[in-house]
Amino acid sequence: MITKSYVKEYFLRGFMFAGLGPIVAGIVHLILEMNNTKIELNGYQVFSAIVTTYIIAFVHAGSSVFSRIESWSIVKQMLFQFASIYLVYTIGYLINSWIPLNGKVILIYTCCFILGFLLIWLIVYLITKSTAGKMNEKLVKINSEN
C-alpha cells in the first residue's frame, strides 16, 4: 500500500534530483559542440529540453521509492518503476524529437530501454543481496560472541 510517507518521499527525491536533468542536457550539448556537431536550437526547443529533462529527472528519482514499498513483491516494484520512467522518457524523447515517431525506431528504443533497465535492476539486486548477506553474517557472528 502506498502511504503518505511514500508519496512524500517520492516528491522529496524528485525535487532533490530534478535539477540534474537540465544540467545533463547542457553537458550533452556542450560535448556535441566540442565535437563540432552542428545543432541549431530555437527558443522553444531549448525551453522544451529544459522542462522535459527536469520532469524526466524528477520522475526517475522519485520512482526509486517504489523499491522501498515492502508490501509489494519485487516484480510489482520493478514494473511500477519501469512503467513510470519508460513513459516519461518516451514522451519526453518524442516531444523533443530525440527519437522519431516511427514504429520501428520506438520498438528498437523500447528493446534497448528494457534491456538497460533489467540490467541495472539485476546489478542493484545482486549488490543489495550480497551486502545484506554480509551484514547478516556479521550480526550472527556478533550475536554468537555475546
Secondary structure, 3 states (H helix, E strand, C coil): CCCHHHHHHHHHHHHHHCCHHHHHHHHHHHHHHHCCCCCCCCHHHHHHHHHHHHHHHHHHHHHHHHHHCCCCCHHHHHHHHHHHHHHHHHHHHHHCCCCCCCHHHHHHHHHHHHHHHHHHHHHHHHHHHHHHHHHHHHHHHHHHHC
